[in-house]
Amino acid sequence: MLASQTGSQQRSAAAIVCTCPFCGLLCDDVGVSASDGGTVSVSARGCELSRAGFARQSAAGQDSARVGGSAATFEQAVEAAAKILREAVQPLIGGLATDVAGMRAAVELADRCGAVLDHAGSTAKFRNLLAFQDRGAITTTLAEVRNRADLLVVVGTDVISRFPRFFERIAAPGGTLFGLKDKDRRSIFLGARPPPDAPGRTDWIACGQPELPDVLGALGALVAGVRLDAQHAGSVPLERLRELSNAMQAARYGVLVWAAADLNFPHAELSVQAIQRTLAALSRTTRFSGVPLGGSEADLTADAVLLWQVGCPFRTSFATGRPEYDPYLFDARRLLARREADALTWISTLSDLPPPEDLEAPLILLAGPNAAAADRADVYFPVATPGLDHAGHLVRTDKVLTMRLVATRPSERASCARVLRAICQELP
């Protein structure tokens, strides 16, 4: 476990120590306190994402449901949403930024009305998933990185833009089980500029994102012992890649770190395939693993629940009465662009994920009380935030722990799971 408070809460007159739900690290040592007005603020060990997340989601806002832009009771909104889904030929449930209970209810609703399920972040998730399906994967846990990794090779990301406390809590924690010191660690960034708080010795091999497939392909060949006569891979001198290859082969416990959401260029899954080929070659002679960072907006949670429930990942349809997976046909963006989906239920309980613009299908929106899209929704439910308004569970980025969230400021606002199950009960 990464901290002594995993899955627990400490209450005092001043603050609560809790798990922060606003990125995939799910840091479980964040101190928060609530004002008399109910606004929650981070008082200890937070980051910019946690501070913004707690402040945004706890701010005062719309408390009543809306139907057609007008205030409605909860029951009226449930009936209006159920009517939209009853009349739809191909409903779509998207966003899916919710906790385990909310996602279980989304699967139940999709099964009841024959909907397609796709997460807002699935495009990035599939950069990993398609490569893993093709080649398999060698990955490790955050605890292993914290306690053993003497070399971090970070590909295509600065890490901290999406996971601000990664170095503080995982890669440079100031204390390990086996005596590894921060001075013994080395970080090499391939692509993105390293952040100022990267641990130990830090090197940077600059290259543009579109060059990464070529650069990683050359690196994998060098690690595997293939002779290359070229002088450059993209804009990177091959000699720099030889030095990186030698450092990786000399590591006692190395990790390759990337965030698929930051590999935002065509056919980025080829870079993930090259990473896995490199890891396979390294693993013949040393210990080297991958750390694919994700989990923000509960994408790994949604994926995990789908796998538990039906055995398929995102982009699964229940239109035929049984789960059917197709990463192309059931892409939410494609369905909406081609007008193949005629009703959208959009779920965003952790931030304010915007539903697609220029939406022609009716929109059922489950989002926070200050959702920007509330005015254009046909039915809007201001729902609770897990880890703030109610307890819940989210899957951590390394997928080995499902972290418990506590209600840091309990409220009567309906949870996503309650809304979806109420709609489900109105359907035949």
Steps between C-alpha positions, in 0.01 A plus 500: 500500500618849420397668823379408844150636433404285202122461491450673834407840633624700795258750643581791725335828577705666225547261209450160340778292346353337192560353156491759221293382199624753245784307334597138454757501784215522755729649766368386837673755725328822393372721782177689430270719704148632440388856560172593667357546151596149399790585270784248535860616477829312511689575820797261471694292246294594199580607145349736245261230374371412847462865601309586183293181511378531859429873459314458170289201598404638843399846379135598528294441188186350354333259744183408314463293187393660172286381214509706182685776685237536773526389862347158567465253782727198511209274401406720203857500375526122537181450299617743229835321471331161484269625223802608292663159543175309429461682169867471395602242242871512592571672833857582603634535855820705496732699723489225767703709747357344814588258779455123515136520614415754232663290228320184615173692468603622153558140389160402641332785311683416176387140531142611559472744208748348251754783520863531397751580780808711422718716726595857415868404523480175309702627202805536726423175681495307173857611424598263778223245465551423130875460551449280807251282312754457220818435702413466867658728759765504771389742772569564866339673798549842654640337814770323297594826330515677835716242672719350227532710182847644450433609139188668364470546124207735441362496146305784339371666818619719785271289725412784737251672268260212559647348818649791699621298802653209311858589591419614851312181592626233263831574335672711768320422826783569743480152651490145364474147634838386369724800560488649149597867525384782277862564403516145362212561259535620146227637274529524122227685313448406137296768328344737754710738707560371855326681786709674765419243772610190306694271736876454518707553187292611205575484128295612203496365145288747308283392209159580359201277569458385137860375512439269797409186299828522305707587807346224712537251217872578474539482878333159510728373222809619687383335823445175306856515363414591141769691316376830355706690244288816500629811672162626625155376596281794416692798633670302780865398444530123519790539742261652754272198464797263544582677827137464607500131401815438706354679802182295479688172476716597798205590725427277799127579481390727219157625395366653181232758583247649261152652501298391199295820512820696424586289195259701290596434139384260227571132563645569844436136589811420293705681763344283773578189294863615471512555877379145559754355255773687684378373837492142369861529381618658827326238712728230362796641694372745763187612683314760298127569503246745364285753685211610277350794688124547477193492719401865480126566454454141623584347162668196658210466743245491219713252306547277805128488580418408140755219514361373831141519385505387136859410403540785247673841521369837376307524177263221584143489371196330655278564197468131413411391851854386581829690539684552171843669487630688195758780541406656165125456461419604856725807519272769649646776283437299184146407605411864565676638190314255276172552688485130587423581865169673564526562877803585717524452874814686611657434843756737655514488880867588559554817298308666219565282198316669213269285290565518125416830331241527221307212652179423312387212721311565825739547794452359851771659716623374837759750617597729785289796614694747282509302176560725201277283281201507734318760290513291183397170661150365440514346849756606760574338836742689731670196651734445793877464475652179643765580759328827580122461536494124556730202551605284207782307333739572212768284334854635532727555200697175549172303525609304809293695752141616507519800732220591737376858492340659804233769509710805585189719499190278504203640309148394400571543130414183307787276397551388140409144598171610657398701192586225251322231701191718531495543121554128455195421713284707265603299195330177388 
